Amino acid sequence: MLGILGLVAIIVFTIQVFKAARSTERNAGLWALVCAIVGFGFQLVLPMVVGVAMGVYYVLTGMPAEYIQAEIQGPAAVIGVLGLILSVVGMVLIAKHVSKVKADDPAAQAPPPPPPTFSQSN
């Protein structure tokens, strides 16, 4: 169930980042791609790589293949939840960055007007 919610979060965040980037005059396609890569990377790729590394470790330490799945199941659930949390945090940070309005270039702005003079003529 968490996996489905995670995939829905990736889709929703990617669409929202695209819209926010377009409205703040940033490269919308690139930012949406970065958001999707961060989402899939933390939710799917990172847990898979850690799980494979754990499996290789157990095989190298001599654990029988029949027990590896039962041994990995607990840590894999924790790694999956952590990956989901990291994914959402990463996508939130990207959305927050993209939604900031770019500050105007101060060098391109006109200089401020000169201060007023208060001379009295009688």
GUFILO-937132 format. One line per 5 residues: number of its first residue (from 1); their letters; for each residue x, y, z of N, C-alpha, C, O, CB. Coordinates in Angstrom, 1 decimal. Glycine has a CB too. Layout:
<nodes>
NUM> a> X:Y:Z:X:Y:Z:X:Y:Z:X:Y:Z:X:Y:Z; ...
</nodes>
This chain:
<nodes>
1> mlgil> 0.8:-1.2:0.0:0.0:0.0:0.0:0.9:1.3:0.0:0.6:2.2:-0.7:-0.9:0.0:1.2; 1.9:1.2:0.8:2.8:2.4:0.8:3.5:2.6:-0.5:3.8:3.7:-0.9:3.9:2.2:1.9; 3.8:1.5:-1.2:4.4:1.6:-2.5:3.5:2.4:-3.5:4.0:3.2:-4.3:4.8:0.3:-3.1; 2.2:2.1:-3.5:1.3:2.7:-4.4:1.2:4.2:-4.0:1.2:5.1:-4.9:-0.1:2.1:-4.3; 1.1:4.5:-2.7:1.1:5.9:-2.3:2.3:6.6:-2.7:2.3:7.8:-3.1:0.8:6.0:-0.8
6> glvai> 3.5:6.0:-2.6:4.7:6.6:-3.0:4.8:6.9:-4.5:5.2:7.9:-4.9:5.9:5.6:-2.7; 4.3:6.0:-5.3:4.2:6.2:-6.8:3.3:7.4:-7.1:3.5:8.2:-8.0:3.8:4.9:-7.6; 2.1:7.4:-6.4:1.2:8.5:-6.6:1.9:9.8:-6.2:1.7:10.9:-6.9:-0.1:8.3:-5.8; 2.6:9.8:-5.1:3.3:11.0:-4.7:4.3:11.5:-5.7:4.5:12.7:-6.0:4.0:10.8:-3.3; 5.0:10.6:-6.4:6.0:10.9:-7.4:5.3:11.6:-8.6:5.7:12.7:-9.1:6.8:9.7:-7.9
11> ivfti> 4.2:11.1:-9.0:3.4:11.7:-10.1:2.9:13.0:-9.7:3.0:14.0:-10.5:2.2:10.7:-10.5; 2.3:13.2:-8.6:1.7:14.4:-8.1:2.8:15.5:-8.0:2.6:16.6:-8.5:0.9:14.3:-6.8; 3.9:15.1:-7.3:5.0:16.1:-7.1:5.6:16.5:-8.5:5.9:17.7:-8.7:6.1:15.5:-6.2; 5.8:15.6:-9.4:6.3:15.9:-10.7:5.5:16.9:-11.4:6.0:17.8:-12.0:6.6:14.6:-11.5; 4.2:16.7:-11.4:3.3:17.6:-12.1:3.3:19.0:-11.4:3.3:20.0:-12.1:1.8:17.0:-12.1
16> qvfka> 3.3:19.0:-10.1:3.3:20.3:-9.4:4.6:21.0:-9.6:4.6:22.3:-9.8:3.0:20.1:-7.9; 5.7:20.3:-9.6:7.0:20.9:-9.9:7.1:21.5:-11.3:7.6:22.6:-11.5:8.2:19.9:-9.7; 6.5:20.8:-12.3:6.4:21.3:-13.6:5.7:22.6:-13.7:6.1:23.5:-14.3:5.8:20.2:-14.6; 4.5:22.6:-13.1:3.7:23.8:-13.1:4.4:25.0:-12.4:4.3:26.1:-12.9:2.3:23.5:-12.5; 5.0:24.7:-11.2:5.7:25.8:-10.5:6.9:26.3:-11.3:7.1:27.5:-11.3:6.1:25.2:-9.1
21> arste> 7.6:25.4:-11.9:8.8:25.8:-12.7:8.4:26.7:-13.9:9.0:27.7:-14.2:9.6:24.6:-13.1; 7.3:26.3:-14.5:6.8:27.1:-15.6:6.3:28.4:-15.2:6.5:29.4:-15.9:5.7:26.3:-16.4; 5.7:28.5:-14.0:5.2:29.8:-13.6:6.3:30.7:-13.0:6.1:32.0:-13.0:4.1:29.6:-12.5; 7.4:30.2:-12.6:8.5:31.0:-12.2:9.6:31.1:-13.2:10.7:31.5:-12.9:9.1:30.4:-10.9; 9.3:30.8:-14.4:10.2:31.0:-15.6:11.5:30.2:-15.5:12.5:30.7:-15.8:10.5:32.4:-15.8
26> rnagl> 11.4:29.0:-15.0:12.5:28.1:-15.0:12.3:27.0:-16.0:11.2:26.9:-16.7:12.7:27.4:-13.5; 13.3:26.1:-16.2:13.2:25.1:-17.2:12.3:24.0:-16.6:12.7:23.1:-15.8:14.6:24.5:-17.6; 11.0:24.0:-17.0:10.0:23.1:-16.4:10.3:21.7:-16.6:10.1:20.9:-15.7:8.6:23.5:-16.9; 10.6:21.3:-17.8:10.9:19.9:-18.1:12.1:19.3:-17.4:12.0:18.2:-16.9:11.2:19.7:-19.6; 13.1:20.1:-17.2:14.3:19.7:-16.5:14.0:19.5:-15.0:14.4:18.5:-14.4:15.5:20.6:-16.7
31> walvc> 13.3:20.4:-14.4:13.0:20.3:-13.0:12.0:19.2:-12.7:12.1:18.5:-11.7:12.4:21.6:-12.5; 11.1:18.9:-13.6:10.2:17.8:-13.5:10.9:16.5:-13.6:10.6:15.5:-12.8:9.0:17.9:-14.5; 11.9:16.4:-14.5:12.7:15.2:-14.6:13.5:15.0:-13.4:13.7:13.9:-12.9:13.6:15.4:-15.9; 14.1:16.0:-12.8:14.9:15.9:-11.6:14.0:15.4:-10.5:14.5:14.6:-9.7:15.6:17.3:-11.2; 12.8:15.9:-10.4:11.9:15.5:-9.3:11.6:14.0:-9.5:11.5:13.3:-8.5:10.6:16.4:-9.3
36> aivgf> 11.3:13.6:-10.7:10.9:12.2:-10.9:12.1:11.3:-10.6:12.0:10.2:-10.1:10.5:12.0:-12.4; 13.3:11.7:-11.0:14.5:10.9:-10.7:14.8:10.8:-9.2:15.1:9.7:-8.8:15.8:11.5:-11.4; 14.6:11.9:-8.5:14.8:11.8:-7.1:13.7:10.9:-6.5:14.1:10.1:-5.6:14.7:13.2:-6.4; 12.5:11.0:-6.9:11.4:10.2:-6.4:11.7:8.7:-6.6:11.6:7.9:-5.7:10.1:10.6:-7.0; 11.9:8.3:-7.9:12.2:6.9:-8.2:13.5:6.4:-7.6:13.6:5.3:-7.2:12.2:6.7:-9.7
41> gfqlv> 14.5:7.3:-7.6:15.8:6.9:-7.0:15.7:6.5:-5.6:16.3:5.5:-5.2:16.8:8.0:-7.2; 15.1:7.3:-4.8:15.0:7.0:-3.3:14.0:5.9:-3.0:14.2:5.2:-2.1:14.7:8.3:-2.6; 12.9:5.8:-3.8:11.9:4.9:-3.5:12.2:3.5:-4.0:11.8:2.5:-3.4:10.6:5.3:-4.0; 12.8:3.4:-5.2:12.9:2.1:-5.9:14.4:1.7:-6.0:14.7:0.6:-5.6:12.3:2.1:-7.2; 15.2:2.6:-6.5:16.6:2.2:-6.8:17.4:2.0:-5.5:18.1:0.9:-5.4:17.3:3.2:-7.7
46> lpmvv> 17.4:2.9:-4.6:18.2:2.8:-3.4:17.8:1.6:-2.6:18.7:0.9:-2.2:18.0:4.1:-2.6; 16.5:1.3:-2.3:16.2:0.1:-1.5:16.6:-1.2:-2.3:17.1:-2.1:-1.6:14.8:0.1:-1.2; 16.5:-1.2:-3.6:16.9:-2.4:-4.4:18.4:-2.6:-4.3:18.9:-3.7:-4.1:16.5:-2.2:-5.8; 19.2:-1.5:-4.4:20.6:-1.7:-4.3:21.1:-2.1:-2.9:21.9:-3.0:-2.8:21.3:-0.3:-4.7; 20.5:-1.6:-1.9:20.8:-2.0:-0.5:20.4:-3.4:-0.3:21.1:-4.2:0.4:20.1:-1.0:0.5
51> gvamg> 19.2:-3.8:-0.8:18.8:-5.2:-0.6:19.7:-6.2:-1.3:20.0:-7.3:-0.8:17.4:-5.3:-1.2; 20.1:-5.9:-2.5:21.1:-6.7:-3.3:22.4:-6.8:-2.5:23.0:-7.9:-2.4:21.3:-6.2:-4.7; 22.9:-5.7:-2.0:24.1:-5.7:-1.2:24.0:-6.5:0.0:24.9:-7.3:0.4:24.5:-4.2:-0.8; 22.8:-6.5:0.7:22.6:-7.3:1.9:22.6:-8.8:1.5:23.1:-9.6:2.2:21.3:-6.9:2.6; 21.9:-9.1:0.4:21.9:-10.5:-0.1:23.3:-11.0:-0.4:23.6:-12.2:-0.1:21.0:-10.6:-1.3
56> vyyvl> 24.1:-10.2:-1.1:25.4:-10.6:-1.4:26.2:-10.8:-0.2:27.0:-11.8:-0.1:26.1:-9.6:-2.3; 26.0:-10.0:0.8:26.8:-10.1:2.1:26.4:-11.4:2.8:27.3:-12.1:3.2:26.4:-8.9:3.0; 25.1:-11.7:2.8:24.7:-13.0:3.4:25.2:-14.2:2.7:25.5:-15.2:3.3:23.1:-13.0:3.5; 25.2:-14.1:1.4:25.8:-15.2:0.6:27.2:-15.4:0.9:27.7:-16.5:1.0:25.5:-15.0:-0.9; 28.0:-14.3:0.9:29.4:-14.4:1.2:29.8:-14.8:2.6:30.8:-15.4:2.8:30.0:-13.0:0.9
61> tgmpa> 28.9:-14.6:3.6:29.1:-15.1:4.9:28.7:-16.5:5.1:29.0:-17.1:6.2:28.4:-14.2:5.9; 28.2:-17.1:4.1:27.9:-18.6:4.1:26.5:-18.9:4.6:26.3:-20.1:5.0:28.8:-19.2:5.0; 25.6:-18.0:4.7:24.2:-18.3:5.1:23.5:-19.1:4.0:23.7:-18.8:2.8:23.4:-17.0:5.4; 22.8:-20.1:4.3:22.1:-20.9:3.3:21.0:-20.1:2.6:20.4:-19.2:3.2:21.4:-22.2:3.9; 20.9:-20.3:1.3:20.0:-19.5:0.5:18.5:-19.6:0.9:17.8:-18.6:0.7:20.0:-20.0:-1.0
66> eyiqa> 18.1:-20.7:1.6:16.8:-20.8:2.1:16.4:-19.8:3.2:15.3:-19.4:3.4:16.5:-22.2:2.6; 17.4:-19.3:3.9:17.2:-18.5:5.1:17.4:-17.0:4.7:17.1:-16.1:5.5:18.1:-18.9:6.2; 18.0:-16.7:3.6:18.3:-15.3:3.3:17.0:-14.4:3.2:17.0:-13.3:3.7:19.1:-15.2:1.9; 16.0:-14.9:2.5:14.8:-14.1:2.3:14.2:-13.8:3.7:13.7:-12.7:3.9:13.8:-14.9:1.5; 14.1:-14.8:4.6:13.5:-14.5:5.9:14.4:-13.5:6.7:13.9:-12.8:7.5:13.3:-15.8:6.7
71> eiqgp> 15.7:-13.6:6.5:16.6:-12.8:7.2:16.6:-11.3:6.7:16.8:-10.4:7.5:18.0:-13.3:7.1; 16.3:-11.1:5.4:16.4:-9.8:4.9:15.0:-9.1:5.0:14.9:-7.9:4.9:16.7:-9.9:3.4; 14.0:-9.8:5.2:12.6:-9.3:5.2:12.4:-8.1:6.2:11.8:-7.1:5.8:11.6:-10.3:5.5; 12.9:-8.2:7.4:12.7:-7.1:8.4:13.5:-5.8:8.0:12.9:-4.8:7.9:13.2:-7.6:9.7; 14.8:-6.0:7.7:15.5:-4.8:7.3:15.0:-4.2:6.0:15.1:-3.0:5.8:17.0:-5.1:7.2
76> aavig> 14.5:-5.0:5.1:14.1:-4.5:3.8:12.8:-3.6:4.0:12.7:-2.7:3.3:13.7:-5.7:2.9; 12.0:-4.0:4.9:10.8:-3.2:5.2:11.2:-1.8:5.8:10.6:-0.8:5.4:9.8:-3.9:6.2; 12.2:-1.8:6.7:12.6:-0.5:7.2:13.3:0.3:6.1:13.1:1.5:6.1:13.6:-0.8:8.4; 14.1:-0.3:5.3:14.8:0.4:4.2:13.8:1.0:3.2:13.9:2.1:2.7:15.8:-0.5:3.5; 12.7:0.2:3.0:11.6:0.7:2.1:10.9:1.9:2.6:10.7:2.9:1.9:10.6:-0.4:1.8
81> vlgli> 10.6:1.9:3.9:10.0:3.1:4.5:10.9:4.3:4.5:10.5:5.4:4.3:9.5:2.7:5.9; 12.2:4.0:4.9:13.1:5.1:4.9:13.3:5.7:3.5:13.4:6.9:3.3:14.5:4.7:5.4; 13.3:4.8:2.5:13.4:5.3:1.1:12.2:6.2:0.7:12.4:7.2:0.0:13.5:4.1:0.1; 11.0:5.8:1.1:9.8:6.6:0.9:9.9:7.9:1.5:9.6:8.9:0.9:8.6:5.8:1.4; 10.3:7.9:2.8:10.5:9.2:3.5:11.5:10.1:2.8:11.2:11.3:2.6:10.8:9.0:5.0
86> lsvvg> 12.7:9.6:2.5:13.7:10.4:1.8:13.2:10.9:0.5:13.5:12.0:0.1:14.9:9.5:1.6; 12.4:10.1:-0.2:11.9:10.5:-1.5:11.0:11.7:-1.4:11.1:12.6:-2.1:11.2:9.3:-2.2; 10.0:11.6:-0.4:9.1:12.7:-0.2:9.8:13.9:0.2:9.5:15.0:-0.2:8.0:12.3:0.8; 10.8:13.8:1.1:11.5:15.0:1.6:12.3:15.6:0.4:12.3:16.8:0.3:12.5:14.6:2.7; 12.9:14.8:-0.4:13.7:15.3:-1.5:12.8:16.0:-2.5:13.1:17.1:-3.0:14.4:14.2:-2.2
91> mvlia> 11.6:15.5:-2.8:10.7:16.1:-3.7:10.1:17.4:-3.1:9.8:18.3:-3.9:9.6:15.1:-4.1; 9.9:17.4:-1.8:9.4:18.6:-1.2:10.4:19.7:-1.3:10.1:20.9:-1.6:9.0:18.4:0.3; 11.7:19.4:-1.1:12.7:20.4:-1.2:12.9:20.9:-2.6:13.1:22.1:-2.8:14.1:19.8:-0.7; 12.7:20.0:-3.6:12.8:20.5:-5.0:11.6:21.4:-5.3:11.8:22.4:-5.9:12.8:19.3:-5.9; 10.4:21.0:-4.8:9.2:21.9:-5.1:9.4:23.2:-4.4:9.0:24.2:-4.9:8.0:21.1:-4.6
96> khvsk> 9.9:23.2:-3.2:10.1:24.5:-2.5:11.1:25.4:-3.2:10.9:26.6:-3.3:10.7:24.2:-1.1; 12.2:24.8:-3.7:13.2:25.6:-4.5:12.6:26.1:-5.8:12.8:27.3:-6.1:14.4:24.7:-4.8; 11.9:25.3:-6.5:11.4:25.7:-7.8:10.3:26.8:-7.6:10.1:27.6:-8.5:10.8:24.5:-8.5; 9.5:26.7:-6.5:8.4:27.7:-6.3:8.9:29.1:-5.9:8.1:30.0:-5.9:7.5:27.2:-5.3; 10.2:29.2:-5.6:10.7:30.5:-5.2:10.8:31.4:-6.5:11.2:30.9:-7.5:12.1:30.4:-4.6
101> vkadd> 10.3:32.6:-6.3:10.4:33.6:-7.5:11.8:34.1:-7.6:12.4:34.5:-6.6:9.4:34.7:-7.3; 12.3:34.1:-8.8:13.7:34.6:-9.0:13.7:36.1:-8.7:12.9:36.8:-9.0:14.1:34.3:-10.5; 14.8:36.4:-8.0:15.0:37.9:-7.7:15.5:38.6:-9.0:16.3:38.0:-9.7:16.0:38.1:-6.5; 15.1:39.8:-9.2:15.5:40.5:-10.3:17.0:40.8:-10.2:17.5:40.9:-9.1:14.7:41.8:-10.5; 17.7:40.9:-11.3:19.1:41.2:-11.3:19.3:42.7:-10.8:18.8:43.6:-11.5:19.7:41.0:-12.7
106> paaqa> 20.0:42.9:-9.7:20.1:44.3:-9.2:20.9:45.2:-10.2:20.7:46.4:-10.2:20.7:44.3:-7.9; 21.8:44.6:-11.0:22.6:45.4:-11.9:21.8:45.9:-13.0:22.1:47.0:-13.6:23.8:44.6:-12.4; 20.7:45.2:-13.4:19.9:45.6:-14.5:18.9:46.7:-14.1:18.3:47.3:-14.9:19.1:44.4:-15.1; 18.7:46.9:-12.8:17.7:47.9:-12.4:18.3:49.3:-12.5:19.5:49.5:-12.4:17.3:47.6:-10.9; 17.4:50.2:-12.6:17.9:51.6:-12.7:18.3:52.1:-11.4:17.8:51.6:-10.3:16.7:52.6:-13.3
111> ppppp> 19.3:53.0:-11.3:19.7:53.5:-10.0:18.6:54.3:-9.4:17.8:54.9:-10.1:21.0:54.4:-10.2; 18.6:54.4:-8.1:17.6:55.1:-7.4:17.7:56.6:-7.7:18.8:57.1:-8.1:17.7:54.9:-5.8; 16.6:57.4:-7.6:16.7:58.8:-7.9:17.5:59.5:-6.9:17.7:59.1:-5.8:15.2:59.4:-8.0; 18.0:60.7:-7.3:18.9:61.4:-6.3:18.0:61.9:-5.2:16.8:62.1:-5.3:19.6:62.6:-7.1; 18.6:62.2:-4.0:17.8:62.6:-2.9:17.3:64.0:-3.2:17.9:64.8:-3.9:18.7:62.6:-1.6
116> ptfsq> 16.2:64.4:-2.6:15.6:65.7:-2.8:16.5:66.8:-2.2:17.2:66.6:-1.1:14.2:65.8:-2.3; 16.5:67.9:-2.8:17.2:69.1:-2.2:16.2:70.0:-1.6:15.1:70.3:-2.2:18.1:69.8:-3.2; 16.4:70.5:-0.4:15.5:71.4:0.2:16.1:72.8:0.3:16.5:73.3:1.4:15.1:70.9:1.6; 16.3:73.4:-0.8:16.9:74.8:-0.8:15.7:75.8:-0.7:14.7:75.6:-1.4:17.8:75.0:-2.0; 15.9:76.8:0.0:14.9:77.9:0.1:15.4:79.1:-0.6:16.5:79.6:-0.4:14.5:78.2:1.6
121> sn> 14.6:79.6:-1.4:14.9:80.8:-2.2:13.9:81.9:-1.7:12.7:81.7:-1.9:14.9:80.6:-3.7; 14.4:83.0:-1.3:13.6:84.1:-0.9:13.8:85.3:-1.8:13.2:86.3:-1.6:13.9:84.5:0.6
</nodes>
